[in-house]
Amino acid sequence: MSLWDEAASAFRGLLKAGDKSQSVMLVTTVNPKLFGGNLYLNSTQGTRFFFDTSISEIAEFVSSIGSTPPEDYTCVDTLEGVKKKELVSIGDLNTFISNSNEQTQEADFLCKAQIVGVIQKNGWFFVSCTGCHKKLEKRGTSLDCSRCATSDVTGVVRFRVELAVDDGKDSATFVVFDKEMN
């Protein structure tokens, strides 16, 4: 399951504050996607988490499988690896990228810059299938997915935007996709 933005923060807070012996978690309003034959669940703005066994659905599920709560699980804070998010300039980012090779580990940076323009010539958008991400075809009043062989599917808009940014000293083009623009 992939959790983004507020959903990730809310989940981390629940793990840190709650009873860590619960065996069932109820997650609502996720976006299921098949990729490479695997099912992925991505959070949405409406995603909520429930660990409380007083919720009838959770209590019913636990009793139906005849399970007892396991020993406490370990709460892993994924931000522990990032000791400090460094504030860098666009020039610093360019230097880092220029000096990096393909084996370089991911790094997190904060770059304070102003969006000074939207570059329209390389942008694109399309409505894709929520199942396989292929571009949907409009047939009459329906959207069809030729890969999933399903008619009247729900689509999601996918897009690519290039932003001209400036930090007062240097400028660059940042490429942004889909949810990062919301």
JONOR-V981366 format. One line per field, one symbol per residue. ss: DSSP state (@ for helix, = for strand, . for the rest). phi: phi as a letter, one per 20 degrees, with the letter a starting at -180 (. if undefined). burial: 1 if it has 16 or more other ideal C-beta (glycine too) atoms within 10 Angstrom, else 0. Layout:
BEGIN
ss=???
phi=???
burial=???
END
This chain:
BEGIN
ss=.=..@@@@@@@@@@@@@........==========..=============.....@@@@@@@@@.............@@@@....==..@@@@@@@@@@.........==...================.....=.===..====....==...============....=======@@@@.
phi=.ddclffffffgffffeefedfdccdddlddfbebmndecddfcfefcccdffffgffgfffffemedgffgeeedefeffdfbefeceffffffgffeedfefffcdcdcebdfdadeefdfbbaedffecmffedecmdddddffelcdleedcfdbccddecbdncccadddcdkffef
burial=00100010001100100000010100000100100000000110001011101000010001000000000000000000000000011101100000000000000000001000000000000001111010010000001110000000100000001010101000010100000000
END
